[in-house]
């Protein structure tokens, strides 16, 4: 069962749980083993068992989360939570307690999409005050990156987006310029606005054109973060090569390289201060209308659909 951005209330805890108790309000985020070199080194998003724990639905590498009485496996741990349900089984490592003043609807997207976009800018791209930031795509991840860039003080912050309404929202949330990605010269426009290229860029669109364009739009020594790449997941990608290969850095962005237990409270504090108004991205749907939520997201009518169950939120 899918669902990877959840928020709710702890209703029961296992005998070995020490960090949470019944009644705690929590965000569920990605899972990690806690024991590998990357987890021990403060990079749980790059956990050695990350694929098994988050994509394959295992509770640990090679061990299913749930089994039926006949011993057959149940896929009930997508991102260690499978939160498209009224109840989800999570772990201590992928829960973060949230304050009473934060509503569940706002909290849920922080655990993945917002964390990824903001974390890329805070943790991975070398974004700095007074230096140019480029964001391709003004969906939830891209807009989170723009808000993070504004918090840092990046300048200019250039958004490239196809949809006019999203370009307007990008400007409202911190972009200094918002370019139409359908224009053939958007790379030249970025290089002109940034006086030679962006220092940091995040491509949330994942097409060959945006990958090559983003790489061309950063200056020598700049860093491009990619969330997804063209073609099948494990297929080779086409790279321009040459000086772009020798002088620029490409970083694969997973969960913004965040440690949720420290990073999510930081995001919550920025939201409380008014610096991270993620509420402006959200539209709620009762769970019974999940198909409508998917359709609206696919059509671009909704940036961040959040499913709700009853009156819990």
C-alpha beads as a LAMMPS data file, in Angstrom:
LAMMPS data file: protein, C-alpha beads

313 atoms
312 bonds

1 atom types
1 bond types

-500.0 500.0 xlo xhi
-500.0 500.0 ylo yhi
-500.0 500.0 zlo zhi

Masses

1 110.0

Atoms # bond

1 1 1 0.000 0.000 0.000
2 1 1 1.344 3.424 -0.976
3 1 1 1.403 6.696 0.960
4 1 1 4.658 8.357 1.889
5 1 1 3.781 11.683 3.538
6 1 1 1.707 11.089 6.630
7 1 1 0.827 12.847 9.857
8 1 1 -1.302 11.615 12.716
9 1 1 -1.534 10.573 16.345
10 1 1 0.197 7.578 17.909
11 1 1 -2.463 5.108 19.017
12 1 1 -0.231 2.262 20.229
13 1 1 3.470 1.566 20.703
14 1 1 5.465 -1.625 20.665
15 1 1 7.251 -2.919 23.750
16 1 1 10.669 -1.744 22.525
17 1 1 9.570 1.809 21.693
18 1 1 11.017 4.441 24.027
19 1 1 10.854 7.721 22.102
20 1 1 7.087 7.956 21.567
21 1 1 3.964 7.275 23.514
22 1 1 0.265 7.029 22.895
23 1 1 -1.221 10.413 22.032
24 1 1 1.918 11.928 20.487
25 1 1 1.275 13.996 17.349
26 1 1 3.786 12.988 14.677
27 1 1 4.984 13.331 11.098
28 1 1 5.981 10.139 9.293
29 1 1 8.956 10.526 7.005
30 1 1 11.375 8.242 5.149
31 1 1 12.949 5.178 6.720
32 1 1 16.597 4.342 7.367
33 1 1 18.418 1.522 9.124
34 1 1 20.386 3.664 11.592
35 1 1 23.360 1.308 11.521
36 1 1 25.127 1.720 8.167
37 1 1 28.001 4.136 7.578
38 1 1 25.768 6.755 5.973
39 1 1 23.193 6.669 8.774
40 1 1 25.934 6.807 11.392
41 1 1 27.552 9.665 9.479
42 1 1 24.437 11.848 9.454
43 1 1 23.166 10.999 5.965
44 1 1 20.178 8.682 6.534
45 1 1 18.587 9.654 3.210
46 1 1 21.432 7.704 1.600
47 1 1 21.023 4.672 3.855
48 1 1 22.577 1.547 2.361
49 1 1 19.181 -0.182 2.730
50 1 1 17.178 2.833 1.553
51 1 1 15.688 1.135 -1.500
52 1 1 14.543 -1.915 0.472
53 1 1 13.093 0.206 3.272
54 1 1 11.392 2.922 1.240
55 1 1 10.632 1.555 -2.204
56 1 1 10.364 -2.214 -1.748
57 1 1 8.274 -1.979 1.428
58 1 1 10.549 -4.063 3.638
59 1 1 10.843 -3.454 7.380
60 1 1 14.533 -4.357 7.039
61 1 1 16.529 -5.606 4.073
62 1 1 15.133 -9.027 3.233
63 1 1 12.433 -8.910 5.913
64 1 1 8.836 -7.996 5.009
65 1 1 6.904 -5.548 7.145
66 1 1 3.878 -7.801 7.530
67 1 1 2.880 -11.365 6.750
68 1 1 -0.469 -13.099 6.451
69 1 1 -1.314 -16.148 8.556
70 1 1 -0.212 -18.328 5.639
71 1 1 3.222 -16.674 5.619
72 1 1 2.752 -14.655 2.423
73 1 1 4.161 -11.135 2.421
74 1 1 2.102 -7.935 2.684
75 1 1 3.556 -4.749 1.223
76 1 1 2.697 -2.433 4.099
77 1 1 5.797 -0.336 4.630
78 1 1 6.158 1.982 1.651
79 1 1 8.493 4.670 3.029
80 1 1 8.128 2.702 6.282
81 1 1 4.541 3.901 6.699
82 1 1 2.080 3.147 3.843
83 1 1 -0.028 6.068 5.021
84 1 1 -2.853 5.800 2.475
85 1 1 -4.833 4.280 5.337
86 1 1 -6.591 5.173 8.564
87 1 1 -3.799 3.419 10.481
88 1 1 -0.139 2.918 9.589
89 1 1 2.676 0.966 11.219
90 1 1 5.796 3.118 11.436
91 1 1 9.139 2.945 13.244
92 1 1 10.844 5.169 15.777
93 1 1 13.372 6.253 13.169
94 1 1 10.832 7.592 10.696
95 1 1 8.627 9.546 13.093
96 1 1 9.118 13.114 14.307
97 1 1 7.005 14.677 17.043
98 1 1 5.212 17.910 16.115
99 1 1 3.877 20.751 18.274
100 1 1 0.196 21.027 19.188
101 1 1 -0.193 24.223 17.175
102 1 1 0.671 22.613 13.846
103 1 1 -2.281 21.048 12.034
104 1 1 -1.902 17.649 10.414
105 1 1 -2.731 18.870 6.913
106 1 1 0.190 21.293 6.952
107 1 1 2.491 18.851 8.716
108 1 1 2.138 15.864 6.379
109 1 1 3.947 17.263 3.283
110 1 1 6.923 18.332 5.387
111 1 1 8.023 14.707 5.704
112 1 1 9.064 14.258 2.078
113 1 1 8.359 16.832 -0.648
114 1 1 8.965 20.002 1.351
115 1 1 11.919 18.420 3.127
116 1 1 13.404 17.436 -0.236
117 1 1 13.165 20.848 -1.878
118 1 1 14.189 22.880 1.146
119 1 1 16.866 20.373 2.128
120 1 1 18.431 20.454 -1.334
121 1 1 18.957 24.192 -0.980
122 1 1 19.971 24.200 2.690
123 1 1 22.145 21.078 2.632
124 1 1 23.299 20.033 -0.824
125 1 1 23.614 22.730 -3.478
126 1 1 25.967 25.129 -1.743
127 1 1 23.362 27.898 -1.979
128 1 1 24.620 31.101 -0.410
129 1 1 23.345 34.532 0.518
130 1 1 23.682 36.933 -2.391
131 1 1 24.355 34.189 -4.956
132 1 1 21.979 33.114 -7.759
133 1 1 19.639 30.150 -7.364
134 1 1 17.804 28.524 -10.282
135 1 1 14.770 26.265 -9.749
136 1 1 13.228 24.333 -12.633
137 1 1 9.602 23.479 -11.957
138 1 1 7.323 25.207 -9.471
139 1 1 5.596 22.210 -7.950
140 1 1 5.752 21.434 -4.245
141 1 1 9.455 20.507 -4.257
142 1 1 10.464 23.434 -6.438
143 1 1 8.456 25.954 -4.429
144 1 1 9.965 24.593 -1.206
145 1 1 13.389 25.190 -2.747
146 1 1 12.414 28.742 -3.659
147 1 1 11.214 29.448 -0.110
148 1 1 14.454 28.010 1.274
149 1 1 16.440 30.193 -1.103
150 1 1 14.605 33.248 0.151
151 1 1 15.340 32.266 3.767
152 1 1 19.046 31.922 2.955
153 1 1 19.063 35.200 1.021
154 1 1 19.931 33.855 -2.449
155 1 1 19.756 36.578 -5.083
156 1 1 18.492 36.436 -7.721
157 1 1 16.160 33.453 -7.425
158 1 1 14.981 32.411 -10.871
159 1 1 12.094 29.998 -11.398
160 1 1 11.413 28.287 -14.726
161 1 1 7.889 26.905 -15.030
162 1 1 5.396 26.160 -17.801
163 1 1 2.180 27.112 -15.990
164 1 1 1.413 30.845 -15.559
165 1 1 -0.363 30.402 -12.199
166 1 1 2.610 28.576 -10.766
167 1 1 4.980 31.246 -12.038
168 1 1 2.886 33.808 -10.172
169 1 1 2.989 31.740 -6.992
170 1 1 6.750 31.299 -7.337
171 1 1 7.117 35.077 -7.399
172 1 1 4.875 35.423 -4.358
173 1 1 6.938 32.869 -2.426
174 1 1 10.358 34.320 -3.115
175 1 1 11.434 34.073 -6.736
176 1 1 12.752 37.333 -8.132
177 1 1 12.055 36.254 -11.721
178 1 1 9.802 33.561 -13.165
179 1 1 10.450 32.483 -16.734
180 1 1 8.233 30.522 -19.104
181 1 1 9.900 27.157 -19.657
182 1 1 8.227 26.931 -23.071
183 1 1 10.408 29.762 -24.345
184 1 1 13.346 28.398 -26.295
185 1 1 15.800 30.951 -24.902
186 1 1 15.146 30.444 -21.188
187 1 1 18.734 29.303 -20.606
188 1 1 20.063 32.496 -22.168
189 1 1 17.621 34.494 -20.045
190 1 1 18.866 32.793 -16.878
191 1 1 22.490 33.470 -17.768
192 1 1 21.662 37.115 -18.435
193 1 1 19.684 37.593 -15.215
194 1 1 22.396 35.903 -13.144
195 1 1 25.253 37.648 -14.954
196 1 1 26.939 34.504 -16.150
197 1 1 24.993 31.652 -14.623
198 1 1 23.447 30.409 -11.388
199 1 1 25.646 29.158 -8.565
200 1 1 23.095 26.533 -7.571
201 1 1 20.264 24.927 -9.502
202 1 1 17.582 22.337 -8.793
203 1 1 15.868 20.507 -11.641
204 1 1 12.559 19.079 -10.462
205 1 1 11.215 18.436 -13.981
206 1 1 13.534 15.588 -14.986
207 1 1 13.483 15.872 -18.760
208 1 1 16.508 15.716 -21.025
209 1 1 15.878 19.340 -22.020
210 1 1 15.702 20.613 -18.433
211 1 1 18.719 18.534 -17.385
212 1 1 20.904 19.904 -20.178
213 1 1 19.422 23.392 -19.855
214 1 1 19.989 23.547 -16.120
215 1 1 23.562 22.372 -16.548
216 1 1 24.161 25.051 -19.172
217 1 1 22.549 27.700 -16.956
218 1 1 24.976 27.308 -14.033
219 1 1 28.428 28.841 -14.063
220 1 1 31.737 27.024 -13.775
221 1 1 31.998 25.633 -10.259
222 1 1 28.225 25.635 -9.811
223 1 1 26.129 22.726 -8.578
224 1 1 23.056 21.148 -10.186
225 1 1 20.748 19.012 -8.065
226 1 1 18.555 16.476 -9.852
227 1 1 15.506 14.726 -8.414
228 1 1 14.831 12.480 -11.353
229 1 1 16.369 11.893 -14.752
230 1 1 15.047 11.249 -18.268
231 1 1 14.106 7.742 -19.318
232 1 1 13.847 4.528 -17.299
233 1 1 15.175 4.596 -13.749
234 1 1 18.264 2.469 -14.438
235 1 1 18.964 3.628 -18.008
236 1 1 22.089 5.601 -18.981
237 1 1 21.525 9.318 -19.536
238 1 1 22.956 11.613 -22.153
239 1 1 25.420 14.179 -20.760
240 1 1 26.792 17.152 -22.748
241 1 1 30.310 16.289 -21.573
242 1 1 33.218 18.632 -22.243
243 1 1 33.769 21.476 -19.804
244 1 1 30.331 20.935 -18.276
245 1 1 31.588 17.558 -17.091
246 1 1 34.912 18.928 -15.872
247 1 1 33.836 22.153 -14.165
248 1 1 30.338 21.614 -12.775
249 1 1 28.907 19.331 -10.092
250 1 1 25.789 17.185 -10.423
251 1 1 24.202 15.962 -7.194
252 1 1 21.429 13.394 -6.921
253 1 1 18.927 14.768 -4.409
254 1 1 17.234 12.308 -2.063
255 1 1 15.172 13.805 0.761
256 1 1 17.406 16.875 0.737
257 1 1 20.118 14.879 2.550
258 1 1 18.194 15.729 5.730
259 1 1 18.233 14.225 9.180
260 1 1 14.475 14.446 9.849
261 1 1 14.761 14.594 13.642
262 1 1 16.639 17.903 13.399
263 1 1 15.608 19.234 9.988
264 1 1 11.825 18.893 10.294
265 1 1 11.726 20.913 13.545
266 1 1 13.723 23.597 11.691
267 1 1 11.139 23.664 8.903
268 1 1 8.332 23.795 11.456
269 1 1 10.007 26.785 13.119
270 1 1 10.323 28.561 9.751
271 1 1 6.643 27.863 9.068
272 1 1 5.660 29.257 12.463
273 1 1 7.705 32.383 11.719
274 1 1 5.912 32.849 8.392
275 1 1 8.990 32.092 6.283
276 1 1 7.747 28.768 4.908
277 1 1 4.050 29.180 4.043
278 1 1 3.504 25.680 2.715
279 1 1 -0.214 26.100 3.380
280 1 1 -0.401 28.011 0.092
281 1 1 0.488 24.847 -1.837
282 1 1 -2.071 22.554 -0.232
283 1 1 -5.541 21.467 -1.248
284 1 1 -7.317 18.841 0.834
285 1 1 -9.416 15.909 -0.382
286 1 1 -11.340 13.357 1.648
287 1 1 -9.729 9.967 1.129
288 1 1 -12.779 8.798 -0.805
289 1 1 -11.795 11.296 -3.515
290 1 1 -8.251 10.006 -3.936
291 1 1 -8.761 9.520 -7.678
292 1 1 -9.795 13.160 -8.017
293 1 1 -6.690 14.198 -6.074
294 1 1 -4.454 12.198 -8.407
295 1 1 -6.172 13.643 -11.470
296 1 1 -5.911 17.225 -10.217
297 1 1 -2.232 16.763 -9.414
298 1 1 -1.511 15.232 -12.820
299 1 1 -3.332 18.075 -14.571
300 1 1 -1.546 20.730 -12.533
301 1 1 -4.723 21.986 -10.898
302 1 1 -3.374 21.181 -7.443
303 1 1 0.225 21.566 -6.293
304 1 1 0.117 19.494 -3.114
305 1 1 -3.001 17.354 -2.624
306 1 1 -3.427 16.138 0.963
307 1 1 -5.839 13.328 1.761
308 1 1 -7.801 13.483 4.997
309 1 1 -9.584 10.840 7.071
310 1 1 -12.642 12.020 8.984
311 1 1 -12.160 14.901 11.418
312 1 1 -8.709 13.941 12.725
313 1 1 -6.940 16.811 11.002

Bonds

1 1 1 2
2 1 2 3
3 1 3 4
4 1 4 5
5 1 5 6
6 1 6 7
7 1 7 8
8 1 8 9
9 1 9 10
10 1 10 11
11 1 11 12
12 1 12 13
13 1 13 14
14 1 14 15
15 1 15 16
16 1 16 17
17 1 17 18
18 1 18 19
19 1 19 20
20 1 20 21
21 1 21 22
22 1 22 23
23 1 23 24
24 1 24 25
25 1 25 26
26 1 26 27
27 1 27 28
28 1 28 29
29 1 29 30
30 1 30 31
31 1 31 32
32 1 32 33
33 1 33 34
34 1 34 35
35 1 35 36
36 1 36 37
37 1 37 38
38 1 38 39
39 1 39 40
40 1 40 41
41 1 41 42
42 1 42 43
43 1 43 44
44 1 44 45
45 1 45 46
46 1 46 47
47 1 47 48
48 1 48 49
49 1 49 50
50 1 50 51
51 1 51 52
52 1 52 53
53 1 53 54
54 1 54 55
55 1 55 56
56 1 56 57
57 1 57 58
58 1 58 59
59 1 59 60
60 1 60 61
61 1 61 62
62 1 62 63
63 1 63 64
64 1 64 65
65 1 65 66
66 1 66 67
67 1 67 68
68 1 68 69
69 1 69 70
70 1 70 71
71 1 71 72
72 1 72 73
73 1 73 74
74 1 74 75
75 1 75 76
76 1 76 77
77 1 77 78
78 1 78 79
79 1 79 80
80 1 80 81
81 1 81 82
82 1 82 83
83 1 83 84
84 1 84 85
85 1 85 86
86 1 86 87
87 1 87 88
88 1 88 89
89 1 89 90
90 1 90 91
91 1 91 92
92 1 92 93
93 1 93 94
94 1 94 95
95 1 95 96
96 1 96 97
97 1 97 98
98 1 98 99
99 1 99 100
100 1 100 101
101 1 101 102
102 1 102 103
103 1 103 104
104 1 104 105
105 1 105 106
106 1 106 107
107 1 107 108
108 1 108 109
109 1 109 110
110 1 110 111
111 1 111 112
112 1 112 113
113 1 113 114
114 1 114 115
115 1 115 116
116 1 116 117
117 1 117 118
118 1 118 119
119 1 119 120
120 1 120 121
121 1 121 122
122 1 122 123
123 1 123 124
124 1 124 125
125 1 125 126
126 1 126 127
127 1 127 128
128 1 128 129
129 1 129 130
130 1 130 131
131 1 131 132
132 1 132 133
133 1 133 134
134 1 134 135
135 1 135 136
136 1 136 137
137 1 137 138
138 1 138 139
139 1 139 140
140 1 140 141
141 1 141 142
142 1 142 143
143 1 143 144
144 1 144 145
145 1 145 146
146 1 146 147
147 1 147 148
148 1 148 149
149 1 149 150
150 1 150 151
151 1 151 152
152 1 152 153
153 1 153 154
154 1 154 155
155 1 155 156
156 1 156 157
157 1 157 158
158 1 158 159
159 1 159 160
160 1 160 161
161 1 161 162
162 1 162 163
163 1 163 164
164 1 164 165
165 1 165 166
166 1 166 167
167 1 167 168
168 1 168 169
169 1 169 170
170 1 170 171
171 1 171 172
172 1 172 173
173 1 173 174
174 1 174 175
175 1 175 176
176 1 176 177
177 1 177 178
178 1 178 179
179 1 179 180
180 1 180 181
181 1 181 182
182 1 182 183
183 1 183 184
184 1 184 185
185 1 185 186
186 1 186 187
187 1 187 188
188 1 188 189
189 1 189 190
190 1 190 191
191 1 191 192
192 1 192 193
193 1 193 194
194 1 194 195
195 1 195 196
196 1 196 197
197 1 197 198
198 1 198 199
199 1 199 200
200 1 200 201
201 1 201 202
202 1 202 203
203 1 203 204
204 1 204 205
205 1 205 206
206 1 206 207
207 1 207 208
208 1 208 209
209 1 209 210
210 1 210 211
211 1 211 212
212 1 212 213
213 1 213 214
214 1 214 215
215 1 215 216
216 1 216 217
217 1 217 218
218 1 218 219
219 1 219 220
220 1 220 221
221 1 221 222
222 1 222 223
223 1 223 224
224 1 224 225
225 1 225 226
226 1 226 227
227 1 227 228
228 1 228 229
229 1 229 230
230 1 230 231
231 1 231 232
232 1 232 233
233 1 233 234
234 1 234 235
235 1 235 236
236 1 236 237
237 1 237 238
238 1 238 239
239 1 239 240
240 1 240 241
241 1 241 242
242 1 242 243
243 1 243 244
244 1 244 245
245 1 245 246
246 1 246 247
247 1 247 248
248 1 248 249
249 1 249 250
250 1 250 251
251 1 251 252
252 1 252 253
253 1 253 254
254 1 254 255
255 1 255 256
256 1 256 257
257 1 257 258
258 1 258 259
259 1 259 260
260 1 260 261
261 1 261 262
262 1 262 263
263 1 263 264
264 1 264 265
265 1 265 266
266 1 266 267
267 1 267 268
268 1 268 269
269 1 269 270
270 1 270 271
271 1 271 272
272 1 272 273
273 1 273 274
274 1 274 275
275 1 275 276
276 1 276 277
277 1 277 278
278 1 278 279
279 1 279 280
280 1 280 281
281 1 281 282
282 1 282 283
283 1 283 284
284 1 284 285
285 1 285 286
286 1 286 287
287 1 287 288
288 1 288 289
289 1 289 290
290 1 290 291
291 1 291 292
292 1 292 293
293 1 293 294
294 1 294 295
295 1 295 296
296 1 296 297
297 1 297 298
298 1 298 299
299 1 299 300
300 1 300 301
301 1 301 302
302 1 302 303
303 1 303 304
304 1 304 305
305 1 305 306
306 1 306 307
307 1 307 308
308 1 308 309
309 1 309 310
310 1 310 311
311 1 311 312
312 1 312 313
